[in-house]
Amino acid sequence: MYTSLLGFTVVAALLTVSPGPDFAVVLRTALRSGRRAALCSALGIAAGCFVWGLAGAAGLTAMLSASRVAYDGLRIAGAAYLMWLGFQALRSAHRSARRGTTEATASPESAPADGPAGPEAPQTPWRAFRTGVLTNVLNPKVGVVYMSLLPQFIPHGAPVVATTLMLVAVHAVLGVVWLGSVTLAVHRARAVFRRPRVRRRLEQLTGTVLLGLGAAVAAETAR
């Protein structure tokens, strides 16, 4: 069990730091709504891992892999959600440019305690958590990876559900640590990210990345 756990930790760490929708969503949440909301988003993504882990243990991810219609349906929903998040980010950047925001000269009292003010209202912690959950749950690739990867690290004779949840917990903790580090890095550099031009460019970047990821998922479905 120890050898399996160590091997899975190495593989999960590589998967965790790979750029993807989770990173883009947490980065945008940190920029738009501050540290607390971004950490809640990271926790939501971790909760989504447990949803997929339980689904894998129950055989639902196997059903998704066997049913092309079900898999493509979930993929299309995930693509639409990512593109909607990207559109929101680009719209926020556009509004900021039109308003000629003066955040750089605003008094500290005018900004929220946990994050700089922006042209859009900051996300509440609960809404950020929900966004994290949906970003993960609507990504069928997570379920397929779990279905193909986790069984390789479950020792013969070990309880399947308990061992699966333990491995998922390892992945979830690694994800929270990594995304939490990203959140804290953004928070420490908040003086830079308060600058309207920097904020606008990062919103444009994350919006473009999310739109691109959504389009790539949609294109893969259309094949």
Salt bridges, closest charged atoms under 4 A:
ASP72 OD2 - ARG68 NE 3.14
ASP114 OD1 - ARG35 NE 3.95
ASP114 OD2 - ARG36 NE 3.99
GLU120 OE2 - ARG28 NH2 3.51
GLU120 OE1 - ARG32 NH2 3.09
GLU203 OE1 - ARG28 NE 2.84
GLU220 OE1 - ARG75 NH1 3.50
GLU220 OE1 - LYS141 NZ 3.31
